[in-house]
Amino acid sequence: MTQVLLLALLMAAASWALAERRRTRQQAGTPGRPSRPVRRDEKRAGRSLSVAVARLSAAAPALSSPKAWALPAGFTRAEALGSILFAGSLAVFAVTRLAGLEQFPINFFADEANQVLTALDLVKRGFRDAQGTLFPMYFRVFFFENPDFSVYFHAITASWFGVSIGVARATCALLAAGAAGTMALVMRDVFGSRFWWATTLLVGVAPAWFLFSRTAFDAAALASLYALFIACYLLYRYRSPHWIFPAVLLAAASFYAYPSGQPGIALLGAFLVISDARYHWQQRRLFAAALALTALAAVPFTQFQRTHPFETALHLRAVNSYWLQDIPQVEKVKRWASIYLELLSPGYWFFHSHPDLIRHEMKGYSFMPLIELPLFLAGAVRCLQKARESRHRTLLAALLAAPVGAAVADPGILRVLAFVAPATLVSMAGLDWLLVRLTNPRSVAMVSLALFGVLSVASAGMLRDALANGPTWYSDYTLYGMQWGAKQVFQDTVPRLLRDNPDARIYVTGNWANGTDIFASFFLPGERRVQVRDISAWLLKREPLPANAIFVAPPEEYEKARSSPKLKNVRVLETIPYPSGPPGFYVLRMEYADGADTMFAAEKAELRQLVTEQISIGGQTAELSHTKFDIGNAQSMFDGDLFTVTRGVEANPMVLDFNFEQPRPLPGLSMYLGKANVKVLARLYPAGGSSPNEYSATFRYAASTGPNAGPPAQMSFDRGPSAVKRLYLEVGYPEAGEDAHVHVFELQLG
């Protein structure tokens, strides 16, 4: 209900703002001019967008008119040239973002596919989430609840244009184009830049922005929304106070776009409120309404924190943040400051001092072009010199705020991508300052054309390099490399196999990328003949292997099948080559060998054998005989960490047989278990070999895992014995088969 009220108020506020602006323009008698007094530093800020639009309209009379190419009164040749170059810059940016979207980046990620599938599910539910919340801001992404405002953009494009890699990526590409164009208009209307149109091209040649604006990542959406937020705030300060409402809306959209952006956006908003307090007071009626709108926009966040109080810890755990490590708080603060300063440093952006995952890089390119460094430094000095002015102060604050949330973990470009937008605006301030001083006024047109040509050629060259050489920049196409193959397997190969083999069951190995099962839903919605399952599943235990089964597997899985004595007649039907040439996937058929059943029986008996080891429990040594584990170890059950898990390997129930060095009191135990129906059997043996006391309990949907865990499953041993020498436990899932994997996250004795 809150989100519906927020949406209604936002629409009403926007309508009121437009009507109010129209009324003030009519009263002022000058189109596009704000009704408030214009400060001295604002007089140098250039012309407003509405004036430019009016003049451009006047500059385009009917071509049949004798004066078709005459400039209207008051519209200078410099302005006409700037408008033409701006249109050309937008065209260059759009082409370099939309051309070859399915070819580069060469890897289509499950994160991108998930954006579209989440959007379609949202539309299907009537813009409600699984809990019934209307217009939610948080969505389930793999194992986490994430803010993801970009889902709403994909809801529009996927509904209108269908589901494809091109549509998904074009959604973020066009959002980036809008942000780049708006940044240029701000350089003209707020900073009075003579070469304002070049902003679009300058941000376009930043390799980090180039790479990720061609993806459907939510981090790319955050970068664009962050740029739009900064732009609208500056327009509020220098063009019209009514821009405060779009600024608040875009701040909220940015805040809910990506988790690591939230701290920086909140801090930037607080700084802008304090920094421009005098101006806000002058516009107090509008500003009060904007504050109310901000409070309303914050409701989904406060509700989420109340219902998911430990979700932040889960995210920090997922990125292996040092904030959850057992180190002094002072060390954590020092670590944060060190990473924060690194993310601000020119070395990180212009010299590539901290390499990222290869799938997050363009080989041979830094995150921002090195040639831009002098412009950035000059612009930063210029902003510091003029920090008394809100426009320059805002750029510096936006720069400093961008890495705040990203510094909670090791440096990663996706978490700090939003830095590129304010950095480009700072570089443009430096470029304009240098060119104005180095250029003769009579040669501005020639310099402008030369600048346009250089930046356009650089953009086109980057695109050509990416499309021609990007596929072979790196040779590791596996899970820990490029994760290449989603399009080639699920779009190019599997549909053809289904057409050629209508009765086939196709199994695609999923260990070559993250979230591979999502690709089946993205490319082949509703197709039940396709499953994502590794060949290893047929080697670990006897599984039905129909004669019409076709497997698509990477080289390591193919080698397992070819060399396993459990299989025979492993036949390669075709291969899917990597971009570098070697086979990347094998299309296979196979059968079980005649003696496979005997091998499986022997392995199963071996798995049921207990293993014995020494462990420490509360400072006391104990001998533990237990079911074999395939995840974690025995000590993980006693480390006090609800994130670590000990999992039995296909043994239901799991057996834990403790022999204590010295008899000990044992009034009860508590356990954090997997979320399922769990039965626990306990036998307590006193010293001297007497008969054990037996206890059993069944826990319906036992405590969930991780920091969101509820109360543990608890057992009380009220019938003794008073001192226990041996504790025998069986932990099992009574509703599952004997091959189920039993999970124990934490075990506390006493």
MITI-296867 format. One record per residue (C-alpha): x, y, z; residue in one letter. Coordinates in steps of 0.05 Angstrom, whole numbers, padded with zeros to 5 digits, always signed. Last residue first. Example, Ala and Ser with C-alpha at 12.3 -4.5 7.8 and 13.67 -1.06 7.14 Angstrom:
// residues 2
+00273-00021+00143s
+00246-00090+00156a
END
This chain:
// residues 750
+00503-00572+00546g
+00526-00589+00476l
+00518-00537+00421q
+00515-00558+00349l
+00515-00510+00290e
+00502-00513+00216f
+00482-00586+00209v
+00458-00607+00140h
+00435-00676+00119v
+00445-00695+00046h
+00391-00744+00023a
+00412-00812-00003d
+00368-00851+00046e
+00305-00819+00018g
+00269-00759+00046a
+00208-00752+00092e
+00245-00775+00155p
+00302-00724+00145y
+00356-00747+00193g
+00402-00730+00250v
+00426-00792+00288e
+00466-00778+00351l
+00507-00822+00397y
+00537-00788+00459l
+00589-00825+00499r
+00619-00813+00569k
+00559-00775+00597v
+00555-00754+00669a
+00488-00743+00705s
+00453-00795+00662p
+00404-00764+00655g
+00328-00766+00652r
+00321-00691+00637d
+00361-00695+00573f
+00329-00633+00541s
+00329-00625+00465m
+00331-00560+00426q
+00323-00542+00352a
+00350-00472+00347p
+00308-00409+00351p
+00304-00372+00285g
+00360-00367+00234a
+00364-00302+00194n
+00439-00300+00209p
+00450-00363+00167g
+00405-00423+00164t
+00333-00436+00180s
+00312-00469+00245a
+00274-00534+00238a
+00214-00540+00194y
+00177-00588+00241r
+00226-00614+00292f
+00220-00686+00312t
+00248-00710+00378a
+00282-00771+00406s
+00315-00790+00471y
+00349-00854+00493e
+00384-00867+00560n
+00442-00915+00548p
+00454-00981+00582s
+00514-00983+00628s
+00585-00986+00601g
+00622-00958+00661g
+00615-00884+00645a
+00545-00863+00624p
+00519-00872+00552y
+00471-00820+00523l
+00432-00841+00461r
+00402-00785+00419a
+00355-00791+00360l
+00339-00727+00320v
+00284-00723+00268k
+00283-00664+00220v
+00228-00634+00178n
+00263-00584+00134a
+00303-00519+00138k
+00373-00546+00149g
+00395-00550+00221l
+00417-00505+00277y
+00425-00550+00338m
+00414-00546+00413s
+00434-00596+00465l
+00413-00620+00534g
+00433-00631+00607p
+00501-00661+00588l
+00547-00667+00648p
+00616-00694+00627r
+00653-00760+00628p
+00726-00749+00609q
+00758-00758+00541e
+00690-00756+00509f
+00668-00808+00458n
+00621-00775+00407f
+00582-00813+00353d
+00552-00767+00300l
+00511-00805+00248v
+00475-00770+00190m
+00407-00802+00175p
+00404-00802+00116n
+00473-00811+00085a
+00485-00782+00016e
+00548-00744+00036v
+00534-00711+00102g
+00537-00635+00105r
+00573-00591+00155t
+00555-00519+00146v
+00588-00451+00157t
+00543-00390+00157f
+00517-00399+00227l
+00587-00388+00256d
+00596-00410+00328g
+00655-00455+00308d
+00626-00520+00337f
+00593-00552+00276m
+00651-00528+00232s
+00697-00573+00273q
+00668-00635+00240a
+00683-00612+00170n
+00651-00573+00114g
+00617-00601+00052i
+00621-00673+00027d
+00621-00703+00096f
+00629-00777+00114k
+00584-00801+00169t
+00615-00795+00237h
+00660-00824+00291s
+00682-00769+00338l
+00735-00775+00391e
+00732-00719+00441a
+00783-00669+00467t
+00760-00617+00517q
+00769-00541+00508g
+00695-00530+00495g
+00693-00585+00442i
+00759-00602+00408s
+00760-00655+00354i
+00795-00722+00343q
+00776-00763+00282e
+00738-00825+00262t
+00705-00842+00195v
+00640-00880+00189l
+00628-00928+00130q
+00563-00913+00093r
+00601-00883+00035l
+00639-00948+00024e
+00574-00987+00019a
+00550-00937-00033k
+00614-00944-00073e
+00608-01020-00075a
+00535-01016-00097a
+00552-00966-00151f
+00607-01010-00179m
+00562-01071-00181t
+00508-01032-00217d
+00557-01006-00269a
+00580-01075-00291g
+00545-01075-00359d
+00567-01003-00375a
+00515-00948-00373y
+00501-00913-00439e
+00524-00849-00474m
+00503-00794-00523r
+00542-00730-00528l
+00544-00658-00551v
+00612-00632-00530y
+00625-00561-00507f
+00684-00513-00511g
+00722-00550-00565p
+00787-00513-00582p
+00785-00453-00630g
+00797-00387-00592s
+00724-00369-00595p
+00709-00435-00560y
+00683-00490-00605p
+00615-00523-00598i
+00624-00597-00614t
+00583-00650-00649e
+00553-00719-00639l
+00608-00745-00593v
+00594-00817-00573r
+00605-00847-00504v
+00590-00920-00520n
+00603-00943-00449k
+00596-00915-00379l
+00612-00941-00309k
+00685-00950-00327p
+00692-00874-00329s
+00744-00846-00377s
+00697-00818-00430r
+00646-00792-00380a
+00698-00756-00338k
+00732-00729-00400e
+00666-00701-00425y
+00655-00667-00359e
+00724-00634-00363e
+00712-00613-00436p
+00646-00577-00425p
+00580-00616-00430a
+00517-00620-00472v
+00484-00687-00461f
+00431-00721-00504i
+00384-00773-00474a
+00341-00812-00522n
+00364-00880-00495a
+00341-00861-00426p
+00392-00860-00369l
+00355-00869-00303p
+00404-00853-00247e
+00452-00899-00211r
+00496-00858-00165k
+00557-00812-00168l
+00570-00823-00242l
+00501-00803-00267w
+00504-00739-00226a
+00574-00725-00253s
+00542-00714-00321i
+00519-00647-00293d
+00446-00625-00295r
+00410-00567-00327v
+00347-00596-00356q
+00314-00591-00425v
+00253-00631-00447r
+00208-00589-00403r
+00211-00526-00447e
+00167-00475-00411g
+00213-00418-00426p
+00272-00437-00470l
+00321-00378-00473f
+00308-00346-00405f
+00282-00407-00367s
+00339-00450-00392a
+00389-00395-00377f
+00367-00392-00304i
+00393-00463-00293d
+00463-00437-00306t
+00465-00396-00243g
+00540-00384-00244n
+00577-00412-00304a
+00615-00474-00327w
+00585-00522-00275n
+00517-00527-00308g
+00520-00589-00352t
+00463-00588-00402v
+00416-00648-00404y
+00372-00657-00466i
+00315-00707-00468r
+00301-00725-00540a
+00233-00742-00571d
+00234-00685-00622p
+00306-00698-00643n
+00322-00650-00701d
+00279-00594-00673r
+00303-00605-00602l
+00376-00606-00625l
+00365-00541-00662r
+00335-00509-00599p
+00396-00534-00559v
+00449-00506-00605t
+00443-00431-00619d
+00403-00403-00562q
+00418-00448-00502f
+00489-00470-00519v
+00520-00413-00559q
+00481-00359-00522k
+00501-00384-00453a
+00571-00406-00473g
+00626-00364-00440w
+00637-00361-00365q
+00695-00313-00378m
+00743-00342-00327g
+00730-00377-00261y
+00670-00415-00289l
+00706-00430-00355t
+00725-00388-00416y
+00798-00380-00398d
+00832-00357-00463s
+00827-00282-00453y
+00827-00228-00506w
+00800-00278-00556t
+00727-00259-00559p
+00744-00185-00551g
+00786-00181-00614n
+00737-00163-00670a
+00677-00138-00631l
+00716-00104-00575a
+00769-00075-00622d
+00715-00047-00669r
+00677-00016-00611l
+00740+00015-00582m
+00758+00043-00650g
+00689+00073-00659a
+00693+00108-00593s
+00764+00133-00606a
+00743+00157-00676v
+00685+00194-00645s
+00729+00226-00592l
+00780+00249-00644v
+00728+00274-00693g
+00688+00313-00642f
+00751+00345-00615l
+00772+00365-00686a
+00703+00394-00700l
+00703+00433-00636s
+00774+00458-00648v
+00754+00482-00717m
+00692+00517-00691a
+00730+00549-00633v
+00782+00578-00681s
+00758+00650-00678r
+00756+00650-00602p
+00830+00630-00602n
+00838+00566-00561t
+00886+00554-00504l
+00848+00587-00448r
+00779+00563-00468v
+00809+00494-00483l
+00839+00486-00414l
+00778+00507-00374w
+00732+00466-00419d
+00774+00403-00412l
+00781+00411-00336g
+00706+00420-00326a
+00696+00361-00373m
+00743+00319-00330s
+00700+00336-00269v
+00638+00316-00307l
+00672+00251-00327t
+00691+00236-00255a
+00618+00250-00234p
+00595+00196-00283a
+00651+00145-00275v
+00642+00138-00199f
+00577+00099-00210a
+00620+00039-00229l
+00641+00029-00156v
+00609-00038-00139r
+00619-00065-00210l
+00692-00046-00210i
+00711-00089-00151g
+00759-00069-00095p
+00760-00116-00035d
+00700-00108+00010a
+00667-00053+00051v
+00698-00002+00004a
+00641-00007-00046a
+00593+00028+00001g
+00633+00093+00005v
+00661+00089-00067p
+00610+00138-00099a
+00607+00189-00043a
+00674+00224-00056l
+00659+00236-00129l
+00588+00259-00116a
+00614+00307-00063a
+00666+00336-00111l
+00613+00345-00165l
+00565+00379-00115t
+00618+00427-00092r
+00630+00449-00163h
+00556+00464-00174r
+00546+00493-00104s
+00598+00548-00112e
+00645+00556-00054r
+00684+00497-00081a
+00711+00542-00137k
+00784+00527-00127q
+00769+00455-00108l
+00728+00447-00171c
+00784+00475-00214r
+00835+00430-00182v
+00790+00370-00195a
+00780+00393-00267g
+00855+00399-00279a
+00866+00330-00249l
+00810+00300-00291f
+00835+00333-00354l
+00906+00310-00342p
+00879+00238-00330l
+00836+00235-00393e
+00894+00208-00435i
+00896+00148-00388l
+00827+00125-00410p
+00782+00104-00352m
+00776+00032-00327f
+00844+00017-00358s
+00846-00018-00425y
+00894-00072-00450g
+00843-00128-00440k
+00774-00101-00427m
+00755-00120-00356e
+00698-00149-00316h
+00704-00219-00346r
+00777-00218-00327i
+00758-00209-00254l
+00790-00145-00229d
+00861-00118-00233p
+00881-00067-00180h
+00931-00016-00207s
+00892-00006-00272h
+00931+00057-00289f
+00874+00106-00301f
+00820+00085-00252w
+00857+00050-00196y
+00920+00093-00201g
+00879+00157-00205p
+00859+00143-00132s
+00788+00145-00107l
+00779+00069-00103l
+00847+00065-00069e
+00826+00116-00018l
+00764+00075-00001y
+00805+00011+00003i
+00853+00042+00054s
+00797+00076+00093a
+00758+00011+00098w
+00820-00027+00121r
+00835+00025+00174k
+00763+00022+00199v
+00767-00054+00202k
+00833-00051+00239e
+00803-00005+00291v
+00745-00053+00299q
+00792-00108+00319p
+00793-00171+00276i
+00746-00231+00275d
+00722-00222+00204q
+00652-00199+00189l
+00673-00128+00168w
+00729-00160+00126y
+00677-00172+00072s
+00677-00240+00038n
+00630-00214-00017v
+00576-00265+00003a
+00588-00252+00077r
+00575-00178+00067l
+00511-00194+00031h
+00488-00241+00086l
+00505-00189+00139a
+00462-00139+00103t
+00405-00189+00103e
+00407-00195+00178f
+00348-00149+00197p
+00303-00175+00142h
+00232-00155+00164t
+00252-00091+00199r
+00306-00073+00149q
+00257-00085+00092f
+00205-00040+00123q
+00256+00016+00132t
+00278+00009+00060f
+00208+00007+00032p
+00190+00070+00073v
+00249+00112+00048a
+00211+00138-00013a
+00157+00165+00033l
+00209+00203+00073a
+00239+00230+00009t
+00171+00254-00016l
+00160+00290+00050a
+00229+00322+00042l
+00210+00343-00029a
+00146+00375-00004a
+00187+00413+00047a
+00236+00433-00007f
+00180+00461-00051l
+00154+00505+00005r
+00224+00520+00031r
+00252+00546-00034q
+00292+00602+00000q
+00306+00553+00056w
+00334+00502+00007h
+00380+00556-00019y
+00407+00570+00050r
+00414+00496+00066a
+00457+00482+00004d
+00512+00443+00039s
+00467+00413+00092i
+00416+00382+00046v
+00470+00365-00005l
+00511+00329+00048f
+00451+00287+00071a
+00437+00267-00001g
+00510+00249-00013l
+00511+00206+00050l
+00448+00168+00030a
+00474+00159-00041i
+00541+00133-00015g
+00510+00083+00034p
+00460+00056-00017q
+00506+00044-00076g
+00532-00023-00051s
+00462-00052-00054p
+00443-00035-00126y
+00383+00001-00157a
+00342+00020-00096y
+00384+00080-00077f
+00391+00101-00150s
+00315+00100-00159a
+00307+00140-00094a
+00358+00191-00117a
+00323+00192-00185l
+00256+00208-00152l
+00287+00261-00107v
+00321+00295-00166a
+00258+00291-00208p
+00223+00328-00151f
+00277+00380-00138i
+00275+00401-00212w
+00218+00448-00192h
+00271+00495-00163p
+00288+00517-00234s
+00354+00527-00271r
+00413+00531-00223y
+00401+00491-00160r
+00346+00446-00186y
+00385+00436-00250l
+00444+00414-00208l
+00399+00365-00171y
+00373+00338-00237c
+00442+00325-00263a
+00467+00290-00200i
+00406+00244-00201f
+00415+00230-00275l
+00487+00209-00264a
+00467+00164-00206y
+00412+00134-00250l
+00463+00116-00303s
+00513+00085-00255a
+00457+00048-00218l
+00433+00018-00284a
+00502-00009-00298a
+00504-00040-00228a
+00438-00074-00244d
+00474-00112-00298f
+00439-00116-00366a
+00503-00108-00405t
+00527-00059-00459r
+00531-00003-00407s
+00579-00049-00371f
+00634-00050-00423l
+00631+00022-00447f
+00625+00050-00377w
+00688+00012-00355a
+00723+00030-00420p
+00710+00106-00412a
+00702+00126-00485v
+00628+00141-00479g
+00637+00186-00419v
+00679+00231-00463l
+00631+00226-00522l
+00571+00250-00483t
+00611+00304-00448t
+00634+00331-00515a
+00568+00368-00524w
+00589+00417-00469w
+00647+00447-00508f
+00632+00519-00490r
+00614+00499-00419s
+00565+00544-00383g
+00569+00502-00320f
+00495+00495-00307v
+00461+00497-00374d
+00518+00471-00418r
+00551+00421-00372m
+00481+00400-00350v
+00461+00388-00423l
+00522+00342-00431a
+00504+00302-00369m
+00434+00294-00396t
+00461+00264-00460g
+00504+00214-00422a
+00446+00194-00376a
+00399+00183-00434g
+00452+00142-00470a
+00463+00100-00406a
+00388+00086-00403l
+00391+00067-00476l
+00447+00017-00462a
+00411-00010-00400c
+00350-00030-00440t
+00393-00049-00501a
+00423-00104-00458r
+00358-00139-00444a
+00331-00128-00514v
+00393-00155-00547g
+00399-00216-00502i
+00327-00234-00518s
+00258-00234-00486v
+00203-00196-00520g
+00196-00125-00548f
+00139-00095-00509w
+00136-00137-00446s
+00212-00146-00444a
+00222-00070-00453t
+00173-00048-00400i
+00188-00100-00346a
+00262-00090-00361h
+00257-00017-00339f
+00219-00039-00276y
+00273-00091-00259v
+00323-00034-00259s
+00299-00017-00189f
+00337-00076-00159d
+00343-00077-00083p
+00367-00147-00067n
+00340-00204-00025e
+00392-00258-00028f
+00402-00331-00048f
+00394-00324-00124f
+00364-00254-00131v
+00299-00248-00092r
+00272-00178-00103f
+00269-00114-00064y
+00236-00049-00088m
+00165-00076-00089p
+00111-00044-00132f
+00053-00077-00094l
+00074-00125-00039t
+00037-00191-00045g
+00089-00235-00011q
+00111-00265-00078a
+00121-00196-00107d
+00067-00152-00136r
+00069-00116-00203f
+00006-00152-00227g
+00036-00220-00214r
+00053-00232-00287k
+00087-00164-00291v
+00131-00182-00232l
+00147-00250-00262d
+00167-00216-00327l
+00213-00168-00289a
+00244-00224-00249t
+00257-00262-00313l
+00288-00201-00345v
+00336-00184-00288q
+00352-00258-00279n
+00378-00262-00350a
+00429-00208-00335e
+00452-00240-00270d
+00455-00307-00306a
+00509-00277-00349f
+00516-00269-00424f
+00589-00276-00442n
+00621-00247-00505i
+00609-00176-00482p
+00604-00165-00539f
+00572-00208-00593q
+00499-00204-00572e
+00502-00128-00567l
+00535-00122-00636g
+00519-00048-00646a
+00475-00019-00591l
+00526+00017-00547r
+00574+00044-00600t
+00515+00064-00643v
+00480+00101-00586a
+00543+00139-00566f
+00558+00159-00637v
+00487+00183-00648a
+00487+00221-00583l
+00552+00255-00603s
+00523+00273-00671g
+00463+00305-00639a
+00509+00343-00592f
+00553+00364-00651l
+00493+00393-00686i
+00470+00429-00623s
+00539+00458-00611g
+00544+00481-00683l
+00478+00517-00678a
+00498+00549-00612e
+00564+00573-00642a
+00527+00599-00704r
+00484+00641-00658t
+00409+00637-00648f
+00384+00706-00628g
+00344+00715-00691a
+00334+00651-00728p
+00390+00621-00770l
+00377+00617-00844a
+00378+00549-00876w
+00305+00545-00898a
+00302+00618-00916k
+00274+00605-00986p
+00224+00558-00953s
+00217+00489-00983s
+00257+00459-00926l
+00203+00479-00878a
+00231+00515-00818p
+00281+00482-00772a
+00318+00536-00733a
+00255+00557-00696a
+00250+00488-00667s
+00323+00491-00648l
+00310+00558-00615r
+00253+00531-00574a
+00292+00470-00554v
+00351+00512-00533a
+00307+00559-00493v
+00275+00499-00458s
+00343+00469-00441l
+00366+00531-00406s
+00422+00576-00430r
+00491+00581-00400g
+00517+00581-00328a
+00550+00649-00327r
+00489+00683-00298k
+00487+00629-00245e
+00551+00655-00212d
+00519+00723-00203r
+00455+00696-00173r
+00390+00694-00212v
+00329+00719-00175p
+00272+00668-00174r
+00223+00663-00232s
+00265+00612-00269p
+00276+00626-00343r
+00252+00575-00395g
+00207+00621-00434p
+00210+00695-00414t
+00145+00728-00395g
+00158+00718-00320a
+00084+00706-00307q
+00078+00656-00364q
+00141+00620-00341r
+00115+00618-00270t
+00050+00585-00293r
+00086+00533-00336r
+00131+00516-00277r
+00072+00507-00231e
+00037+00462-00280a
+00099+00419-00290l
+00111+00415-00215a
+00038+00397-00202w
+00041+00340-00252s
+00107+00314-00222a
+00079+00319-00151a
+00015+00283-00171a
+00055+00228-00205m
+00101+00221-00145l
+00042+00222-00097l
+00009+00165-00135a
+00073+00124-00137l
+00085+00135-00063l
+00014+00116-00045l
+00020+00052-00086v
+00088+00037-00053q
+00057+00047+00016t
+00000+00000+00000m
END
